[in-house]
């Protein structure tokens, strides 16, 4: 099942607040991905890039650029309900 995203907002310390179509809001911490995936290190080393997060067309994920993205399922399943 896909959980469509309506909106995403960057938070301090590499957190994201993700609003889903079903009305749920979840917090997701991106920082652990810096050591797991090389591309995600750019969110820490490129000033201002993290704040440029946007919802992909259709709401099935988010992205920062062509190399860095996350699926809606990852955010929903591993995010913390707020």
C-alpha positions, 0 to 999 in steps of 0.5 A: 500500500502507498501512503500519499504525501500532502506536504513535507517540512524540514525540521531542526537536526535533519528531521522532517514533518511529513503530512499524509493524505490520510491526515496522519503526521509523522516525524522522520529523522534523515541523519542516520541515512548519512552513513548508510547512503553516500548521496545523503551526505550532501544534505549535511555538507551542502548548505541549504540543500536539506531545506529544499525538500519537496513532495514529488509529483503524485505524492508518492515520495519526497526529494531534494534533487535527482540523486536524493529521494525517499519513498512515501512508504519509507517515511510512513513505516519508519516515521514517528506519529505526532 
